[in-house]
Amino acid sequence: MKLYIDSTDNQKTIIRLNDREYSRSVESPRDQDVLGFLLSCLEKENIKPEDIDSIDVNPGPGSFTGTRVGVTIANTLGFALDIDVNGSSSPVDPIYASSPSITSKIS
């Protein structure tokens, strides 16, 4: 079973299970629940995580948090299930639309 995850838009998540596509839109990025949505899609299709044999994820560019969450879920499932993500055994790196706005600690 093929799994595809796209959470690069922080107000919309797309999950594909083989040829079936599910999408969920939310009003606020804080309401984006990628893992919860993925689990509900798997449940609707009566699919167990162990049934997944291929994972593809959109690495971006996209929103910082949305992209990071989707890539992290894909990499974690790939590691736990011992399958490649985007055709590689190495973790996928997210591609952000802009640099993160992180400040360093003031000394």
Jmol script that loads the backbone (N, CA, C; Angstrom):
load data "model"
ATOM      1  N   MET A   1       0.837  -1.161   0.000  1.00  0.00           N
ATOM      2  CA  MET A   1       0.000   0.000   0.000  1.00  0.00           C
ATOM      3  C   MET A   1       0.891   1.237   0.000  1.00  0.00           C
ATOM      4  N   LYS A   2       0.590   2.175  -0.880  1.00  0.00           N
ATOM      5  CA  LYS A   2       1.351   3.416  -0.997  1.00  0.00           C
ATOM      6  C   LYS A   2       0.707   4.517  -0.161  1.00  0.00           C
ATOM      7  N   LEU A   3       1.549   5.238   0.562  1.00  0.00           N
ATOM      8  CA  LEU A   3       1.105   6.373   1.360  1.00  0.00           C
ATOM      9  C   LEU A   3       1.788   7.629   0.840  1.00  0.00           C
ATOM     10  N   TYR A   4       0.999   8.690   0.655  1.00  0.00           N
ATOM     11  CA  TYR A   4       1.525   9.995   0.271  1.00  0.00           C
ATOM     12  C   TYR A   4       1.001  11.015   1.272  1.00  0.00           C
ATOM     13  N   ILE A   5       1.903  11.895   1.743  1.00  0.00           N
ATOM     14  CA  ILE A   5       1.543  12.937   2.705  1.00  0.00           C
ATOM     15  C   ILE A   5       1.986  14.291   2.152  1.00  0.00           C
ATOM     16  N   ASP A   6       1.075  15.262   2.183  1.00  0.00           N
ATOM     17  CA  ASP A   6       1.421  16.642   1.822  1.00  0.00           C
ATOM     18  C   ASP A   6       0.783  17.572   2.846  1.00  0.00           C
ATOM     19  N   SER A   7       1.624  18.167   3.681  1.00  0.00           N
ATOM     20  CA  SER A   7       1.141  19.119   4.684  1.00  0.00           C
ATOM     21  C   SER A   7       1.880  20.444   4.556  1.00  0.00           C
ATOM     22  N   THR A   8       2.387  20.722   3.351  1.00  0.00           N
ATOM     23  CA  THR A   8       3.167  21.945   3.140  1.00  0.00           C
ATOM     24  C   THR A   8       2.325  23.208   3.257  1.00  0.00           C
ATOM     25  N   ASP A   9       1.034  23.102   2.992  1.00  0.00           N
ATOM     26  CA  ASP A   9       0.108  24.215   3.203  1.00  0.00           C
ATOM     27  C   ASP A   9      -0.426  24.039   4.617  1.00  0.00           C
ATOM     28  N   ASN A  10      -0.119  24.963   5.507  1.00  0.00           N
ATOM     29  CA  ASN A  10      -0.468  24.763   6.911  1.00  0.00           C
ATOM     30  C   ASN A  10      -1.963  24.857   7.216  1.00  0.00           C
ATOM     31  N   GLN A  11      -2.775  24.993   6.177  1.00  0.00           N
ATOM     32  CA  GLN A  11      -4.218  24.976   6.380  1.00  0.00           C
ATOM     33  C   GLN A  11      -4.892  23.878   5.563  1.00  0.00           C
ATOM     34  N   LYS A  12      -4.083  22.990   4.960  1.00  0.00           N
ATOM     35  CA  LYS A  12      -4.648  21.891   4.188  1.00  0.00           C
ATOM     36  C   LYS A  12      -3.687  20.703   4.235  1.00  0.00           C
ATOM     37  N   THR A  13      -4.247  19.540   4.467  1.00  0.00           N
ATOM     38  CA  THR A  13      -3.466  18.305   4.465  1.00  0.00           C
ATOM     39  C   THR A  13      -4.039  17.381   3.405  1.00  0.00           C
ATOM     40  N   ILE A  14      -3.160  16.772   2.634  1.00  0.00           N
ATOM     41  CA  ILE A  14      -3.558  15.798   1.625  1.00  0.00           C
ATOM     42  C   ILE A  14      -2.912  14.466   1.973  1.00  0.00           C
ATOM     43  N   ILE A  15      -3.730  13.427   2.024  1.00  0.00           N
ATOM     44  CA  ILE A  15      -3.270  12.061   2.264  1.00  0.00           C
ATOM     45  C   ILE A  15      -3.759  11.218   1.094  1.00  0.00           C
ATOM     46  N   ARG A  16      -2.859  10.432   0.501  1.00  0.00           N
ATOM     47  CA  ARG A  16      -3.245   9.472  -0.528  1.00  0.00           C
ATOM     48  C   ARG A  16      -2.893   8.077  -0.045  1.00  0.00           C
ATOM     49  N   LEU A  17      -3.855   7.191  -0.143  1.00  0.00           N
ATOM     50  CA  LEU A  17      -3.656   5.781   0.150  1.00  0.00           C
ATOM     51  C   LEU A  17      -3.931   5.032  -1.147  1.00  0.00           C
ATOM     52  N   ASN A  18      -2.856   4.553  -1.779  1.00  0.00           N
ATOM     53  CA  ASN A  18      -2.938   4.032  -3.143  1.00  0.00           C
ATOM     54  C   ASN A  18      -3.558   5.109  -4.033  1.00  0.00           C
ATOM     55  N   ASP A  19      -4.718   4.865  -4.603  1.00  0.00           N
ATOM     56  CA  ASP A  19      -5.329   5.830  -5.522  1.00  0.00           C
ATOM     57  C   ASP A  19      -6.424   6.671  -4.876  1.00  0.00           C
ATOM     58  N   ARG A  20      -6.691   6.456  -3.600  1.00  0.00           N
ATOM     59  CA  ARG A  20      -7.727   7.232  -2.904  1.00  0.00           C
ATOM     60  C   ARG A  20      -7.100   8.447  -2.249  1.00  0.00           C
ATOM     61  N   GLU A  21      -7.676   9.613  -2.512  1.00  0.00           N
ATOM     62  CA  GLU A  21      -7.133  10.851  -1.952  1.00  0.00           C
ATOM     63  C   GLU A  21      -8.113  11.448  -0.955  1.00  0.00           C
ATOM     64  N   TYR A  22      -7.563  11.883   0.163  1.00  0.00           N
ATOM     65  CA  TYR A  22      -8.316  12.561   1.205  1.00  0.00           C
ATOM     66  C   TYR A  22      -7.669  13.919   1.434  1.00  0.00           C
ATOM     67  N   SER A  23      -8.484  14.931   1.652  1.00  0.00           N
ATOM     68  CA  SER A  23      -7.928  16.235   1.993  1.00  0.00           C
ATOM     69  C   SER A  23      -8.763  16.839   3.119  1.00  0.00           C
ATOM     70  N   ARG A  24      -8.071  17.605   3.924  1.00  0.00           N
ATOM     71  CA  ARG A  24      -8.730  18.270   5.047  1.00  0.00           C
ATOM     72  C   ARG A  24      -8.218  19.689   5.108  1.00  0.00           C
ATOM     73  N   SER A  25      -9.139  20.640   5.098  1.00  0.00           N
ATOM     74  CA  SER A  25      -8.788  22.053   5.227  1.00  0.00           C
ATOM     75  C   SER A  25      -9.243  22.554   6.585  1.00  0.00           C
ATOM     76  N   VAL A  26      -8.449  23.452   7.157  1.00  0.00           N
ATOM     77  CA  VAL A  26      -8.770  24.045   8.456  1.00  0.00           C
ATOM     78  C   VAL A  26      -8.639  25.558   8.354  1.00  0.00           C
ATOM     79  N   GLU A  27      -9.314  26.264   9.233  1.00  0.00           N
ATOM     80  CA  GLU A  27      -9.276  27.728   9.197  1.00  0.00           C
ATOM     81  C   GLU A  27      -7.990  28.293   9.775  1.00  0.00           C
ATOM     82  N   SER A  28      -7.433  27.611  10.762  1.00  0.00           N
ATOM     83  CA  SER A  28      -6.230  28.104  11.434  1.00  0.00           C
ATOM     84  C   SER A  28      -5.136  27.038  11.376  1.00  0.00           C
ATOM     85  N   PRO A  29      -3.885  27.432  11.151  1.00  0.00           N
ATOM     86  CA  PRO A  29      -2.795  26.456  11.172  1.00  0.00           C
ATOM     87  C   PRO A  29      -2.725  25.669  12.476  1.00  0.00           C
ATOM     88  N   ARG A  30      -3.203  26.243  13.544  1.00  0.00           N
ATOM     89  CA  ARG A  30      -3.190  25.541  14.836  1.00  0.00           C
ATOM     90  C   ARG A  30      -4.130  24.347  14.851  1.00  0.00           C
ATOM     91  N   ASP A  31      -5.060  24.303  13.918  1.00  0.00           N
ATOM     92  CA  ASP A  31      -6.009  23.191  13.849  1.00  0.00           C
ATOM     93  C   ASP A  31      -5.528  22.067  12.940  1.00  0.00           C
ATOM     94  N   GLN A  32      -4.390  22.241  12.289  1.00  0.00           N
ATOM     95  CA  GLN A  32      -3.883  21.208  11.389  1.00  0.00           C
ATOM     96  C   GLN A  32      -3.368  20.035  12.227  1.00  0.00           C
ATOM     97  N   ASP A  33      -4.007  18.885  12.092  1.00  0.00           N
ATOM     98  CA  ASP A  33      -3.643  17.676  12.836  1.00  0.00           C
ATOM     99  C   ASP A  33      -3.312  16.596  11.814  1.00  0.00           C
ATOM    100  N   VAL A  34      -2.095  16.617  11.324  1.00  0.00           N
ATOM    101  CA  VAL A  34      -1.686  15.721  10.239  1.00  0.00           C
ATOM    102  C   VAL A  34      -1.750  14.266  10.682  1.00  0.00           C
ATOM    103  N   LEU A  35      -1.180  13.949  11.831  1.00  0.00           N
ATOM    104  CA  LEU A  35      -1.160  12.561  12.292  1.00  0.00           C
ATOM    105  C   LEU A  35      -2.567  12.053  12.584  1.00  0.00           C
ATOM    106  N   GLY A  36      -3.372  12.858  13.258  1.00  0.00           N
ATOM    107  CA  GLY A  36      -4.753  12.451  13.530  1.00  0.00           C
ATOM    108  C   GLY A  36      -5.539  12.207  12.249  1.00  0.00           C
ATOM    109  N   PHE A  37      -5.344  13.089  11.258  1.00  0.00           N
ATOM    110  CA  PHE A  37      -6.027  12.926   9.975  1.00  0.00           C
ATOM    111  C   PHE A  37      -5.540  11.664   9.263  1.00  0.00           C
ATOM    112  N   LEU A  38      -4.231  11.420   9.285  1.00  0.00           N
ATOM    113  CA  LEU A  38      -3.684  10.207   8.673  1.00  0.00           C
ATOM    114  C   LEU A  38      -4.275   8.959   9.321  1.00  0.00           C
ATOM    115  N   LEU A  39      -4.312   8.933  10.642  1.00  0.00           N
ATOM    116  CA  LEU A  39      -4.856   7.770  11.337  1.00  0.00           C
ATOM    117  C   LEU A  39      -6.333   7.545  11.013  1.00  0.00           C
ATOM    118  N   SER A  40      -7.098   8.636  10.878  1.00  0.00           N
ATOM    119  CA  SER A  40      -8.519   8.479  10.532  1.00  0.00           C
ATOM    120  C   SER A  40      -8.682   7.973   9.106  1.00  0.00           C
ATOM    121  N   CYS A  41      -7.798   8.384   8.197  1.00  0.00           N
ATOM    122  CA  CYS A  41      -7.850   7.878   6.815  1.00  0.00           C
ATOM    123  C   CYS A  41      -7.518   6.393   6.774  1.00  0.00           C
ATOM    124  N   LEU A  42      -6.500   5.988   7.524  1.00  0.00           N
ATOM    125  CA  LEU A  42      -6.136   4.567   7.586  1.00  0.00           C
ATOM    126  C   LEU A  42      -7.294   3.748   8.146  1.00  0.00           C
ATOM    127  N   GLU A  43      -7.938   4.283   9.172  1.00  0.00           N
ATOM    128  CA  GLU A  43      -9.070   3.582   9.782  1.00  0.00           C
ATOM    129  C   GLU A  43     -10.237   3.447   8.797  1.00  0.00           C
ATOM    130  N   LYS A  44     -10.538   4.523   8.050  1.00  0.00           N
ATOM    131  CA  LYS A  44     -11.623   4.465   7.056  1.00  0.00           C
ATOM    132  C   LYS A  44     -11.388   3.375   6.026  1.00  0.00           C
ATOM    133  N   GLU A  45     -10.129   3.195   5.646  1.00  0.00           N
ATOM    134  CA  GLU A  45      -9.782   2.198   4.630  1.00  0.00           C
ATOM    135  C   GLU A  45      -9.463   0.827   5.234  1.00  0.00           C
ATOM    136  N   ASN A  46      -9.572   0.734   6.567  1.00  0.00           N
ATOM    137  CA  ASN A  46      -9.262  -0.508   7.273  1.00  0.00           C
ATOM    138  C   ASN A  46      -7.827  -0.974   6.982  1.00  0.00           C
ATOM    139  N   ILE A  47      -6.902  -0.013   7.045  1.00  0.00           N
ATOM    140  CA  ILE A  47      -5.487  -0.273   6.768  1.00  0.00           C
ATOM    141  C   ILE A  47      -4.704  -0.096   8.057  1.00  0.00           C
ATOM    142  N   LYS A  48      -3.807  -1.037   8.327  1.00  0.00           N
ATOM    143  CA  LYS A  48      -2.913  -0.940   9.475  1.00  0.00           C
ATOM    144  C   LYS A  48      -1.599  -0.333   9.006  1.00  0.00           C
ATOM    145  N   PRO A  49      -0.894   0.373   9.878  1.00  0.00           N
ATOM    146  CA  PRO A  49       0.397   0.935   9.469  1.00  0.00           C
ATOM    147  C   PRO A  49       1.335  -0.116   8.868  1.00  0.00           C
ATOM    148  N   GLU A  50       1.278  -1.340   9.357  1.00  0.00           N
ATOM    149  CA  GLU A  50       2.125  -2.418   8.838  1.00  0.00           C
ATOM    150  C   GLU A  50       1.826  -2.752   7.376  1.00  0.00           C
ATOM    151  N   ASP A  51       0.660  -2.343   6.883  1.00  0.00           N
ATOM    152  CA  ASP A  51       0.289  -2.602   5.484  1.00  0.00           C
ATOM    153  C   ASP A  51       0.973  -1.635   4.517  1.00  0.00           C
ATOM    154  N   ILE A  52       1.563  -0.566   5.041  1.00  0.00           N
ATOM    155  CA  ILE A  52       2.216   0.442   4.204  1.00  0.00           C
ATOM    156  C   ILE A  52       3.556  -0.112   3.728  1.00  0.00           C
ATOM    157  N   ASP A  53       3.788  -0.070   2.412  1.00  0.00           N
ATOM    158  CA  ASP A  53       5.066  -0.549   1.879  1.00  0.00           C
ATOM    159  C   ASP A  53       5.817   0.523   1.089  1.00  0.00           C
ATOM    160  N   SER A  54       5.210   1.696   0.956  1.00  0.00           N
ATOM    161  CA  SER A  54       5.841   2.789   0.224  1.00  0.00           C
ATOM    162  C   SER A  54       5.345   4.113   0.795  1.00  0.00           C
ATOM    163  N   ILE A  55       6.289   5.025   1.067  1.00  0.00           N
ATOM    164  CA  ILE A  55       5.918   6.338   1.606  1.00  0.00           C
ATOM    165  C   ILE A  55       6.546   7.426   0.746  1.00  0.00           C
ATOM    166  N   ASP A  56       5.718   8.364   0.322  1.00  0.00           N
ATOM    167  CA  ASP A  56       6.188   9.572  -0.351  1.00  0.00           C
ATOM    168  C   ASP A  56       5.646  10.757   0.428  1.00  0.00           C
ATOM    169  N   VAL A  57       6.476  11.785   0.542  1.00  0.00           N
ATOM    170  CA  VAL A  57       6.073  12.996   1.243  1.00  0.00           C
ATOM    171  C   VAL A  57       6.515  14.184   0.408  1.00  0.00           C
ATOM    172  N   ASN A  58       5.699  15.226   0.401  1.00  0.00           N
ATOM    173  CA  ASN A  58       6.093  16.471  -0.257  1.00  0.00           C
ATOM    174  C   ASN A  58       7.014  17.194   0.722  1.00  0.00           C
ATOM    175  N   PRO A  59       8.316  17.328   0.393  1.00  0.00           N
ATOM    176  CA  PRO A  59       9.250  17.960   1.325  1.00  0.00           C
ATOM    177  C   PRO A  59       9.215  19.484   1.294  1.00  0.00           C
ATOM    178  N   GLY A  60       8.430  20.050   0.393  1.00  0.00           N
ATOM    179  CA  GLY A  60       8.325  21.512   0.327  1.00  0.00           C
ATOM    180  C   GLY A  60       8.704  22.021  -1.036  1.00  0.00           C
ATOM    181  N   PRO A  61       8.822  23.319  -1.158  1.00  0.00           N
ATOM    182  CA  PRO A  61       8.745  24.298  -0.077  1.00  0.00           C
ATOM    183  C   PRO A  61       7.316  24.481   0.412  1.00  0.00           C
ATOM    184  N   GLY A  62       7.245  24.999   1.621  1.00  0.00           N
ATOM    185  CA  GLY A  62       5.951  25.234   2.227  1.00  0.00           C
ATOM    186  C   GLY A  62       6.108  25.896   3.568  1.00  0.00           C
ATOM    187  N   SER A  63       5.034  25.923   4.320  1.00  0.00           N
ATOM    188  CA  SER A  63       5.080  26.557   5.641  1.00  0.00           C
ATOM    189  C   SER A  63       6.063  25.804   6.531  1.00  0.00           C
ATOM    190  N   PHE A  64       6.689  26.523   7.445  1.00  0.00           N
ATOM    191  CA  PHE A  64       7.705  25.920   8.310  1.00  0.00           C
ATOM    192  C   PHE A  64       7.131  24.751   9.112  1.00  0.00           C
ATOM    193  N   THR A  65       6.081  25.000   9.870  1.00  0.00           N
ATOM    194  CA  THR A  65       5.548  23.960  10.747  1.00  0.00           C
ATOM    195  C   THR A  65       4.854  22.853   9.960  1.00  0.00           C
ATOM    196  N   GLY A  66       4.022  23.213   8.998  1.00  0.00           N
ATOM    197  CA  GLY A  66       3.320  22.198   8.219  1.00  0.00           C
ATOM    198  C   GLY A  66       4.276  21.256   7.505  1.00  0.00           C
ATOM    199  N   THR A  67       5.306  21.816   6.873  1.00  0.00           N
ATOM    200  CA  THR A  67       6.292  21.009   6.164  1.00  0.00           C
ATOM    201  C   THR A  67       7.049  20.116   7.144  1.00  0.00           C
ATOM    202  N   ARG A  68       7.483  20.701   8.233  1.00  0.00           N
ATOM    203  CA  ARG A  68       8.253  19.949   9.235  1.00  0.00           C
ATOM    204  C   ARG A  68       7.446  18.782   9.790  1.00  0.00           C
ATOM    205  N   VAL A  69       6.173  18.993  10.085  1.00  0.00           N
ATOM    206  CA  VAL A  69       5.332  17.946  10.663  1.00  0.00           C
ATOM    207  C   VAL A  69       5.148  16.790   9.673  1.00  0.00           C
ATOM    208  N   GLY A  70       4.806  17.096   8.433  1.00  0.00           N
ATOM    209  CA  GLY A  70       4.594  16.042   7.437  1.00  0.00           C
ATOM    210  C   GLY A  70       5.843  15.224   7.175  1.00  0.00           C
ATOM    211  N   VAL A  71       6.984  15.898   7.049  1.00  0.00           N
ATOM    212  CA  VAL A  71       8.247  15.206   6.804  1.00  0.00           C
ATOM    213  C   VAL A  71       8.629  14.358   8.014  1.00  0.00           C
ATOM    214  N   THR A  72       8.411  14.876   9.209  1.00  0.00           N
ATOM    215  CA  THR A  72       8.729  14.117  10.422  1.00  0.00           C
ATOM    216  C   THR A  72       7.878  12.863  10.529  1.00  0.00           C
ATOM    217  N   ILE A  73       6.589  12.968  10.247  1.00  0.00           N
ATOM    218  CA  ILE A  73       5.709  11.796  10.288  1.00  0.00           C
ATOM    219  C   ILE A  73       6.163  10.759   9.268  1.00  0.00           C
ATOM    220  N   ALA A  74       6.468  11.197   8.049  1.00  0.00           N
ATOM    221  CA  ALA A  74       6.915  10.268   7.013  1.00  0.00           C
ATOM    222  C   ALA A  74       8.223   9.586   7.415  1.00  0.00           C
ATOM    223  N   ASN A  75       9.190  10.359   7.902  1.00  0.00           N
ATOM    224  CA  ASN A  75      10.472   9.783   8.316  1.00  0.00           C
ATOM    225  C   ASN A  75      10.307   8.817   9.487  1.00  0.00           C
ATOM    226  N   THR A  76       9.450   9.148  10.429  1.00  0.00           N
ATOM    227  CA  THR A  76       9.233   8.282  11.591  1.00  0.00           C
ATOM    228  C   THR A  76       8.571   6.976  11.176  1.00  0.00           C
ATOM    229  N   LEU A  77       7.554   7.063  10.324  1.00  0.00           N
ATOM    230  CA  LEU A  77       6.917   5.832   9.830  1.00  0.00           C
ATOM    231  C   LEU A  77       7.908   4.995   9.028  1.00  0.00           C
ATOM    232  N   GLY A  78       8.697   5.647   8.194  1.00  0.00           N
ATOM    233  CA  GLY A  78       9.694   4.927   7.410  1.00  0.00           C
ATOM    234  C   GLY A  78      10.676   4.187   8.308  1.00  0.00           C
ATOM    235  N   PHE A  79      11.137   4.860   9.358  1.00  0.00           N
ATOM    236  CA  PHE A  79      12.061   4.236  10.305  1.00  0.00           C
ATOM    237  C   PHE A  79      11.392   3.071  11.031  1.00  0.00           C
ATOM    238  N   ALA A  80      10.191   3.311  11.557  1.00  0.00           N
ATOM    239  CA  ALA A  80       9.490   2.295  12.351  1.00  0.00           C
ATOM    240  C   ALA A  80       9.105   1.073  11.520  1.00  0.00           C
ATOM    241  N   LEU A  81       8.745   1.306  10.253  1.00  0.00           N
ATOM    242  CA  LEU A  81       8.301   0.211   9.381  1.00  0.00           C
ATOM    243  C   LEU A  81       9.429  -0.347   8.519  1.00  0.00           C
ATOM    244  N   ASP A  82      10.619   0.263   8.632  1.00  0.00           N
ATOM    245  CA  ASP A  82      11.798  -0.142   7.866  1.00  0.00           C
ATOM    246  C   ASP A  82      11.538  -0.098   6.358  1.00  0.00           C
ATOM    247  N   ILE A  83      10.981   1.038   5.906  1.00  0.00           N
ATOM    248  CA  ILE A  83      10.767   1.247   4.472  1.00  0.00           C
ATOM    249  C   ILE A  83      11.312   2.614   4.074  1.00  0.00           C
ATOM    250  N   ASP A  84      11.656   2.753   2.805  1.00  0.00           N
ATOM    251  CA  ASP A  84      12.206   4.005   2.295  1.00  0.00           C
ATOM    252  C   ASP A  84      11.134   5.095   2.238  1.00  0.00           C
ATOM    253  N   VAL A  85      11.591   6.329   2.370  1.00  0.00           N
ATOM    254  CA  VAL A  85      10.724   7.492   2.187  1.00  0.00           C
ATOM    255  C   VAL A  85      11.256   8.248   0.977  1.00  0.00           C
ATOM    256  N   ASN A  86      10.387   8.528   0.032  1.00  0.00           N
ATOM    257  CA  ASN A  86      10.768   9.169  -1.233  1.00  0.00           C
ATOM    258  C   ASN A  86      11.892   8.390  -1.925  1.00  0.00           C
ATOM    259  N   GLY A  87      11.845   7.058  -1.787  1.00  0.00           N
ATOM    260  CA  GLY A  87      12.797   6.199  -2.474  1.00  0.00           C
ATOM    261  C   GLY A  87      14.177   6.138  -1.866  1.00  0.00           C
ATOM    262  N   SER A  88      14.356   6.656  -0.655  1.00  0.00           N
ATOM    263  CA  SER A  88      15.678   6.680  -0.032  1.00  0.00           C
ATOM    264  C   SER A  88      15.600   6.156   1.394  1.00  0.00           C
ATOM    265  N   SER A  89      16.645   5.450   1.806  1.00  0.00           N
ATOM    266  CA  SER A  89      16.696   4.971   3.187  1.00  0.00           C
ATOM    267  C   SER A  89      17.162   6.071   4.143  1.00  0.00           C
ATOM    268  N   SER A  90      17.696   7.160   3.608  1.00  0.00           N
ATOM    269  CA  SER A  90      18.092   8.307   4.433  1.00  0.00           C
ATOM    270  C   SER A  90      16.869   9.175   4.720  1.00  0.00           C
ATOM    271  N   PRO A  91      16.834   9.820   5.887  1.00  0.00           N
ATOM    272  CA  PRO A  91      15.698  10.701   6.186  1.00  0.00           C
ATOM    273  C   PRO A  91      15.568  11.823   5.145  1.00  0.00           C
ATOM    274  N   VAL A  92      14.338  12.203   4.866  1.00  0.00           N
ATOM    275  CA  VAL A  92      14.044  13.302   3.951  1.00  0.00           C
ATOM    276  C   VAL A  92      14.223  14.612   4.707  1.00  0.00           C
ATOM    277  N   ASP A  93      14.863  15.576   4.088  1.00  0.00           N
ATOM    278  CA  ASP A  93      15.008  16.903   4.685  1.00  0.00           C
ATOM    279  C   ASP A  93      13.892  17.809   4.175  1.00  0.00           C
ATOM    280  N   PRO A  94      13.264  18.587   5.062  1.00  0.00           N
ATOM    281  CA  PRO A  94      12.236  19.522   4.614  1.00  0.00           C
ATOM    282  C   PRO A  94      12.851  20.683   3.843  1.00  0.00           C
ATOM    283  N   ILE A  95      12.075  21.217   2.912  1.00  0.00           N
ATOM    284  CA  ILE A  95      12.475  22.399   2.143  1.00  0.00           C
ATOM    285  C   ILE A  95      11.499  23.505   2.542  1.00  0.00           C
ATOM    286  N   TYR A  96      12.010  24.507   3.214  1.00  0.00           N
ATOM    287  CA  TYR A  96      11.144  25.572   3.707  1.00  0.00           C
ATOM    288  C   TYR A  96      11.028  26.698   2.688  1.00  0.00           C
ATOM    289  N   ALA A  97       9.891  27.395   2.712  1.00  0.00           N
ATOM    290  CA  ALA A  97       9.660  28.506   1.791  1.00  0.00           C
ATOM    291  C   ALA A  97      10.539  29.707   2.147  1.00  0.00           C
ATOM    292  N   SER A  98      10.922  29.801   3.415  1.00  0.00           N
ATOM    293  CA  SER A  98      11.821  30.868   3.855  1.00  0.00           C
ATOM    294  C   SER A  98      12.579  30.369   5.068  1.00  0.00           C
ATOM    295  N   SER A  99      13.609  31.076   5.446  1.00  0.00           N
ATOM    296  CA  SER A  99      14.395  30.684   6.614  1.00  0.00           C
ATOM    297  C   SER A  99      13.544  30.801   7.866  1.00  0.00           C
ATOM    298  N   PRO A 100      13.748  29.885   8.826  1.00  0.00           N
ATOM    299  CA  PRO A 100      12.987  29.991  10.080  1.00  0.00           C
ATOM    300  C   PRO A 100      13.388  31.246  10.838  1.00  0.00           C
ATOM    301  N   SER A 101      12.444  31.823  11.513  1.00  0.00           N
ATOM    302  CA  SER A 101      12.690  33.034  12.287  1.00  0.00           C
ATOM    303  C   SER A 101      13.026  32.637  13.713  1.00  0.00           C
ATOM    304  N   ILE A 102      14.247  32.174  13.902  1.00  0.00           N
ATOM    305  CA  ILE A 102      14.685  31.715  15.209  1.00  0.00           C
ATOM    306  C   ILE A 102      15.812  32.636  15.678  1.00  0.00           C
ATOM    307  N   THR A 103      15.705  33.121  16.886  1.00  0.00           N
ATOM    308  CA  THR A 103      16.729  34.015  17.414  1.00  0.00           C
ATOM    309  C   THR A 103      17.651  33.245  18.347  1.00  0.00           C
ATOM    310  N   SER A 104      18.872  33.726  18.484  1.00  0.00           N
ATOM    311  CA  SER A 104      19.813  33.075  19.386  1.00  0.00           C
ATOM    312  C   SER A 104      19.666  33.655  20.791  1.00  0.00           C
ATOM    313  N   LYS A 105      20.133  32.898  21.751  1.00  0.00           N
ATOM    314  CA  LYS A 105      20.054  33.301  23.146  1.00  0.00           C
ATOM    315  C   LYS A 105      20.937  34.535  23.370  1.00  0.00           C
ATOM    316  N   ILE A 106      20.404  35.494  24.090  1.00  0.00           N
ATOM    317  CA  ILE A 106      21.158  36.710  24.397  1.00  0.00           C
ATOM    318  C   ILE A 106      22.085  36.425  25.552  1.00  0.00           C
ATOM    319  N   SER A 107      23.343  36.774  25.394  1.00  0.00           N
ATOM    320  CA  SER A 107      24.343  36.520  26.454  1.00  0.00           C
ATOM    321  C   SER A 107      24.361  37.618  27.479  1.00  0.00           C
TER     322      SER A 107
END
end "model"
wireframe off; spacefill off
backbone 0.3
color backbone group
